[in-house]
Amino acid sequence: MNQTVLAPHHSRSSVRSQPSVLVDTFFQDSALPHGGYYRTQQIAELVEQANCQITPFERTILSTRSQRLLAGLKAVLSPATFGFILRHQLNIRKSASAIAFCGFQRHLYTTVLKQQGDSSLLLWEATKNYVAPYVAAEIGWNVIALPHNIESLADGQDIYPESFETEVASLSKASAVFCIAREEAWLLRLKGVNAEYLPYYPPEKRYRELLEIRQQRQASTKDYFLILGSATHPPTRDGMIEQIHWLKQSQDSISVQIAGRKTETLEPYCDRANFTLHGSVSEEQLTELLIHAKAILIHQRSGGGAITRIPDMLIAGVPVIANGNACRSAFEYEGVYCYDDRQELIEQMQHEFEIPPVPPRPIAAERRFKDCVLKLSQAQSS
C-alpha cells in the first residue's frame, strides 16, 4: 500500500482558511499495514473532515544512532533536564537511561514545537513519549491525546512510561483524551483524566477494500476457521498458543488456518493435520483466506487498547469468535461470538454462521472528536 497517511503540509497561501494541526504518531506510513496504521489513518481523515490542515511531526533532527546516544548523554548531564523533572515533579526512576529518555524527548518536542509558527495544537498519538504535554504547556500549546493503548499496562513493551501513575499524570495534562477502548476511557476517568471514547472504524480506502471481500463472500464456500495476527506481538502470540492448545483438545475434524507475521514459528504447537500454517501472506492471499473462512478466531490472555481486526472483519462479512478479553469494547457488535473457556469456544464454533451486518459508524463519537479539534485549533489561531 503506497497511500500516505499524513499529507505533507501545503503552502500557507493554499490553506490560509484552515487551522494547522501537528500530528505526532509512530504510524505515519507502513509497508505492512496493521491496526496502529489504520487507526492513524482514521484520525487523519477525521481531522481533515474538521477542516484542519495536517502537519506531520518530524523526528529527523537526530537521524543516526550515534547522534541519539550523544544527545542522551548530554541530557543526563544537563541542568535543563533536571530542572524540567523538578519543575513538573515527574515521577521517574533516577537512572541514567530514564533521565536520558526524559531529556532527549524534552529536547525533541521543544525543538519541533518551536519550529511550527502557524500551529499550536498537538494531536498526540505517540503517548509513550510521556514528556510531550509538559513541554507543550511550557510553550503554550494545546494537546489532544489519542493513546493507542495505555502503554504502561501493555505486556512486552518498552519501559516508558515507567508506571501507570506516570502515564496518568502525563495524560491528565492534555486538554482532552480520546481512547480507542471504552474500558481505558473508563479507567482514566476514574483517575481524574478528561477521557472520552473514540472507537476505531476503518478509514475510507480500507473500508472499501473490506466491502469488496464481503461481496465476494456472498457466494463462496466456507471451509475453515482462521486465526489471524502477528506472532511478533507478545499478547497475540501467547493468545494464539493457548487457543491452539484448546483446539487440539477437541475433535480433529475442525480445520484451522493460521496466517500473519512470523506465525510459521508456531509450527511446534501445530502438530495435527487439521492445522495449516501460512506465515506472512500478501494482501491477495489474505483476501482469499478471508473469502472462504467460516469465522475468524481471536484469543488474548492480556493486552491493552482495542483489537481493530474485529470491526474490520465484521465489515468484511466475517463472523468473529473471541474470548472476553479480546472482544473488549466490541461486545455490542452483531456477529461477535464471545467465550471465556475451552468448552464455550468449541460450542461457539458449532454455529451455522451467517454474514454479519456492517457495524454502524460511531457518528456521535466522531462528531465529539472533530468538534474538539476544531475548537482547540481555532482557540489557538484566534
Wavefront OBJ file of the C-alpha trace (Angstrom):
o trace
v 0.000 0.000 0.000
v 1.508 3.320 -1.016
v -1.078 5.682 0.443
v 0.435 8.402 2.624
v -1.318 8.645 5.974
v -0.494 12.250 6.772
v -0.441 14.572 3.822
v 2.540 16.937 3.584
v 1.994 20.484 4.784
v 0.936 22.688 1.870
v 1.958 26.293 1.405
v 0.252 28.782 3.687
v -1.382 30.578 0.766
v -3.285 27.450 -0.267
v -4.661 26.658 3.215
v -4.983 30.099 4.748
v -8.551 29.389 5.962
v -7.629 26.075 7.601
v -6.153 25.866 11.114
v -2.963 23.791 11.185
v -2.700 20.745 13.461
v 0.567 18.962 14.295
v 0.060 15.180 14.369
v 2.531 13.084 16.363
v 2.289 9.366 15.552
v 4.560 6.343 15.224
v 2.452 5.073 12.290
v 2.721 7.769 9.637
v 3.431 5.208 6.931
v 3.840 1.451 6.748
v 4.876 -1.063 4.117
v 2.921 -3.680 6.118
v -0.355 -2.035 7.223
v -1.662 -3.050 10.639
v -4.100 -1.863 13.284
v -1.991 1.050 14.508
v -1.507 2.308 10.952
v -5.248 2.179 10.201
v -6.047 3.978 13.486
v -3.705 6.797 12.456
v -5.414 6.950 9.059
v -8.812 7.128 10.760
v -7.671 10.054 12.905
v -6.166 11.850 9.898
v -9.453 11.570 7.994
v -11.428 12.978 10.930
v -9.004 15.896 11.275
v -9.440 16.730 7.601
v -13.236 16.475 7.969
v -12.916 19.084 10.722
v -11.428 21.358 8.032
v -7.992 21.376 9.637
v -4.645 21.127 7.864
v -2.332 18.305 8.995
v 1.370 18.827 9.628
v 3.337 15.604 10.364
v 5.604 15.614 13.420
v 9.187 15.263 12.163
v 11.630 13.121 14.147
v 14.618 13.607 11.872
v 16.514 16.177 13.965
v 18.707 13.309 15.200
v 18.822 10.813 12.365
v 21.601 8.424 13.450
v 22.088 6.178 16.461
v 25.316 7.956 17.431
v 23.555 11.337 17.399
v 20.802 9.991 19.637
v 23.289 8.434 22.065
v 25.220 11.689 22.267
v 22.002 13.645 22.841
v 21.017 11.200 25.586
v 24.387 11.594 27.276
v 24.098 15.375 27.121
v 20.589 15.134 28.581
v 21.852 13.146 31.589
v 24.412 15.876 32.309
v 22.146 18.817 31.500
v 20.849 21.090 34.281
v 17.887 21.810 31.976
v 16.811 18.162 32.169
v 16.912 18.085 35.963
v 15.168 21.444 36.108
v 12.409 20.065 33.861
v 11.996 16.966 36.057
v 11.805 19.017 39.250
v 9.563 21.704 37.779
v 6.935 19.186 36.719
v 7.520 16.781 39.635
v 7.975 13.878 37.230
v 7.857 10.530 38.996
v 10.583 8.679 37.075
v 13.376 6.359 38.087
v 16.597 8.168 38.900
v 18.575 6.025 36.460
v 20.758 7.273 33.635
v 18.515 5.683 30.991
v 15.316 7.195 32.412
v 16.873 10.652 32.732
v 18.351 10.401 29.226
v 14.964 9.439 27.770
v 13.267 12.345 29.534
v 15.941 14.824 28.472
v 16.068 13.643 24.878
v 12.276 13.807 24.480
v 12.183 17.259 26.095
v 14.742 18.431 23.530
v 12.860 16.797 20.643
v 9.447 18.260 21.471
v 10.827 21.692 22.347
v 12.669 21.851 19.019
v 9.790 20.624 16.839
v 7.039 22.640 18.517
v 9.003 25.880 18.392
v 9.556 25.372 14.661
v 5.788 25.428 13.998
v 4.930 29.075 13.514
v 1.363 28.522 12.276
v 0.217 25.722 14.585
v -0.204 25.335 18.326
v -2.398 22.237 18.639
v -0.672 18.858 19.017
v -2.569 15.641 18.282
v -0.511 13.251 20.345
v -0.754 9.575 19.399
v 2.836 8.752 20.440
v 1.894 8.733 24.138
v 4.856 6.521 25.031
v 6.794 9.806 24.883
v 5.173 10.988 28.107
v 7.031 14.337 28.339
v 5.181 15.855 25.364
v 2.283 17.565 27.214
v 4.644 19.103 29.773
v 6.732 20.658 27.004
v 3.574 21.768 25.192
v 2.291 23.514 28.318
v 5.539 25.455 28.681
v 5.346 26.661 25.088
v 1.605 27.440 25.195
v 0.261 24.604 23.058
v -2.975 22.640 23.478
v -2.745 18.837 23.336
v -5.310 16.213 22.352
v -4.043 12.772 23.416
v -5.036 9.723 21.364
v -3.407 6.724 23.097
v -3.467 3.516 21.058
v -3.395 1.765 24.428
v -2.307 2.514 27.978
v 1.402 1.963 27.378
v 2.424 1.251 30.992
v -0.052 -1.667 31.156
v 0.950 -3.280 27.838
v 2.763 -6.615 28.032
v 6.123 -6.978 26.327
v 6.592 -3.274 25.668
v 9.465 -0.907 26.404
v 9.765 0.653 29.840
v 8.302 4.086 29.079
v 6.169 5.386 30.690
v 7.675 3.667 33.711
v 4.454 3.335 35.702
v 0.709 3.718 35.430
v 0.896 6.742 37.733
v 3.451 8.432 35.449
v 1.257 7.831 32.419
v -1.930 9.036 34.122
v -0.170 12.210 35.287
v 1.031 12.861 31.732
v -2.350 12.228 30.093
v -4.051 14.459 32.666
v -2.039 17.407 31.291
v -3.729 17.095 27.889
v -6.692 19.315 27.043
v -8.619 16.204 26.018
v -8.009 12.455 25.718
v -9.754 10.148 23.226
v -9.214 6.412 23.857
v -9.605 3.583 21.366
v -11.036 1.320 24.102
v -14.127 2.079 26.164
v -12.576 0.336 29.173
v -9.471 2.516 29.081
v -11.532 5.716 28.900
v -13.482 4.484 31.945
v -10.292 3.677 33.843
v -8.666 7.018 33.076
v -11.790 8.920 34.117
v -11.621 7.112 37.458
v -8.162 8.671 37.846
v -9.412 12.170 37.012
v -8.364 12.284 33.334
v -10.654 14.060 30.846
v -11.016 10.935 28.679
v -13.602 10.043 26.036
v -14.132 7.010 23.816
v -13.389 7.221 20.082
v -13.903 3.712 18.656
v -11.804 2.502 15.767
v -13.604 2.460 12.428
v -11.620 1.803 9.254
v -10.602 4.726 7.025
v -12.303 5.065 3.674
v -9.843 3.145 1.495
v -9.677 0.258 3.964
v -13.480 0.313 4.300
v -13.944 -0.095 0.550
v -11.463 -2.988 0.456
v -13.353 -4.773 3.232
v -16.689 -4.309 1.459
v -15.204 -5.963 -1.638
v -14.337 -9.017 0.478
v -17.892 -9.014 1.871
v -19.269 -9.042 -1.664
v -17.080 -11.990 -2.676
v -18.119 -13.938 0.431
v -21.775 -13.879 -0.629
v -21.373 -16.926 -2.892
v -18.164 -18.532 -1.551
v -17.717 -21.846 0.218
v -16.806 -21.547 3.932
v -14.201 -24.226 4.599
v -12.195 -23.459 7.773
v -11.681 -21.246 10.790
v -8.963 -18.601 10.527
v -6.544 -17.428 13.214
v -5.046 -14.127 12.088
v -2.458 -11.914 13.789
v 1.198 -11.096 14.290
v 3.163 -13.659 16.293
v 5.797 -10.978 16.954
v 3.363 -9.206 19.316
v 3.685 -10.980 22.703
v -0.002 -10.829 23.807
v -1.137 -12.000 20.357
v 1.396 -14.834 20.242
v 0.565 -16.029 23.776
v -3.131 -15.995 22.914
v -2.578 -17.947 19.700
v -0.625 -20.637 21.546
v -3.283 -21.046 24.235
v -6.058 -21.169 21.653
v -4.187 -23.800 19.629
v -3.826 -25.932 22.785
v -7.563 -25.638 23.429
v -8.430 -26.567 19.842
v -6.154 -29.601 19.969
v -8.282 -30.953 22.811
v -11.338 -31.012 20.538
v -12.082 -33.272 17.603
v -9.517 -33.246 14.794
v -12.173 -32.583 12.145
v -12.097 -28.806 12.745
v -9.958 -27.251 10.018
v -7.907 -24.252 11.209
v -5.782 -21.969 9.033
v -3.250 -19.650 10.720
v -1.784 -16.574 9.000
v 0.168 -13.498 9.980
v 3.656 -12.230 10.562
v 6.002 -14.905 11.953
v 3.161 -17.368 12.516
v 5.412 -20.003 10.954
v 7.198 -20.004 14.349
v 4.074 -21.650 15.816
v 4.853 -24.901 13.989
v 5.930 -26.768 17.189
v 2.407 -26.272 18.563
v 0.560 -27.255 15.382
v 1.338 -30.980 15.259
v -2.056 -32.015 13.897
v -3.120 -32.442 10.285
v -6.077 -30.084 10.693
v -3.774 -27.075 11.301
v -2.321 -25.192 8.319
v 0.342 -22.525 8.876
v 0.771 -19.811 6.243
v 3.176 -17.362 7.908
v 3.234 -13.878 6.401
v 0.842 -13.527 3.473
v 0.282 -10.946 0.747
v -2.857 -8.817 0.589
v -4.137 -11.059 -2.216
v -3.531 -14.233 -0.189
v -5.180 -12.728 2.889
v -8.216 -11.745 0.847
v -8.538 -15.303 -0.439
v -8.290 -16.704 3.103
v -10.991 -14.339 4.337
v -13.349 -15.113 1.456
v -13.507 -18.794 2.450
v -13.325 -18.558 6.264
v -16.257 -19.685 8.387
v -15.176 -17.248 11.092
v -12.046 -15.642 12.491
v -10.749 -16.798 15.886
v -9.233 -14.182 18.216
v -7.851 -15.045 21.634
v -5.876 -12.821 24.013
v -4.923 -13.529 27.591
v -3.891 -9.916 28.155
v -3.384 -6.703 26.241
v -4.490 -3.098 26.109
v -6.194 -0.871 23.565
v -8.757 -2.486 21.277
v -8.421 -5.122 18.571
v -9.018 -3.342 15.280
v -9.430 -6.666 13.462
v -12.897 -7.088 14.975
v -14.755 -4.222 13.244
v -12.641 -4.815 10.127
v -13.701 -8.457 9.930
v -17.364 -7.677 10.528
v -17.339 -5.134 7.696
v -15.714 -7.813 5.519
v -18.625 -10.106 6.405
v -16.541 -12.491 8.546
v -18.029 -13.553 11.910
v -15.704 -13.187 14.907
v -15.254 -15.728 17.710
v -13.283 -14.078 20.507
v -12.615 -14.550 24.181
v -13.820 -11.936 26.647
v -10.507 -10.090 26.848
v -10.096 -9.936 23.076
v -13.568 -8.575 22.335
v -13.321 -5.734 24.854
v -15.146 -2.674 23.517
v -16.853 -4.887 20.879
v -19.455 -6.836 22.874
v -22.344 -4.913 21.304
v -21.463 -5.776 17.699
v -23.715 -8.292 15.994
v -21.598 -11.120 14.592
v -19.241 -11.345 17.594
v -19.424 -14.662 19.466
v -17.799 -14.429 22.877
v -16.398 -17.229 25.057
v -14.486 -17.495 28.325
v -13.274 -21.107 28.423
v -12.397 -24.005 26.120
v -15.854 -25.553 26.187
v -17.523 -22.294 25.258
v -15.042 -21.842 22.400
v -15.957 -25.218 20.901
v -19.664 -24.507 21.349
v -19.412 -21.173 19.574
v -17.655 -22.854 16.648
v -20.726 -25.079 16.078
v -22.955 -22.232 14.877
v -24.395 -22.039 11.395
v -22.778 -18.712 10.658
v -24.361 -16.022 8.541
v -22.683 -12.940 7.138
v -22.980 -10.333 9.929
v -24.317 -6.837 9.284
v -21.890 -3.974 8.797
v -21.334 -2.350 12.214
v -22.569 1.249 12.357
v -20.170 4.175 12.242
v -19.545 5.787 15.652
v -21.001 9.050 14.353
v -21.575 10.718 17.723
v -18.052 9.905 18.954
v -16.541 11.126 15.680
v -18.504 14.384 15.979
v -17.256 14.957 19.536
v -13.661 14.455 18.398
v -13.989 16.740 15.355
v -15.685 19.428 17.452
v -12.832 19.235 19.962
v -10.171 19.522 17.247
v -11.897 22.473 15.631
v -12.493 24.273 18.939
v -8.920 23.932 20.163
v -7.339 24.744 16.809
v -9.460 27.867 16.459
v -8.725 28.873 20.042
v -5.029 28.783 19.279
v -5.255 30.525 15.909
v -7.532 33.351 17.087
l 1 2 3 4 5 6 7 8 9 10 11 12 13 14 15 16 17 18 19 20 21 22 23 24 25 26 27 28 29 30 31 32 33 34 35 36 37 38 39 40 41 42 43 44 45 46 47 48 49 50 51 52 53 54 55 56 57 58 59 60 61 62 63 64 65 66 67 68 69 70 71 72 73 74 75 76 77 78 79 80 81 82 83 84 85 86 87 88 89 90 91 92 93 94 95 96 97 98 99 100 101 102 103 104 105 106 107 108 109 110 111 112 113 114 115 116 117 118 119 120 121 122 123 124 125 126 127 128 129 130 131 132 133 134 135 136 137 138 139 140 141 142 143 144 145 146 147 148 149 150 151 152 153 154 155 156 157 158 159 160 161 162 163 164 165 166 167 168 169 170 171 172 173 174 175 176 177 178 179 180 181 182 183 184 185 186 187 188 189 190 191 192 193 194 195 196 197 198 199 200 201 202 203 204 205 206 207 208 209 210 211 212 213 214 215 216 217 218 219 220 221 222 223 224 225 226 227 228 229 230 231 232 233 234 235 236 237 238 239 240 241 242 243 244 245 246 247 248 249 250 251 252 253 254 255 256 257 258 259 260 261 262 263 264 265 266 267 268 269 270 271 272 273 274 275 276 277 278 279 280 281 282 283 284 285 286 287 288 289 290 291 292 293 294 295 296 297 298 299 300 301 302 303 304 305 306 307 308 309 310 311 312 313 314 315 316 317 318 319 320 321 322 323 324 325 326 327 328 329 330 331 332 333 334 335 336 337 338 339 340 341 342 343 344 345 346 347 348 349 350 351 352 353 354 355 356 357 358 359 360 361 362 363 364 365 366 367 368 369 370 371 372 373 374 375 376 377 378 379 380 381 382
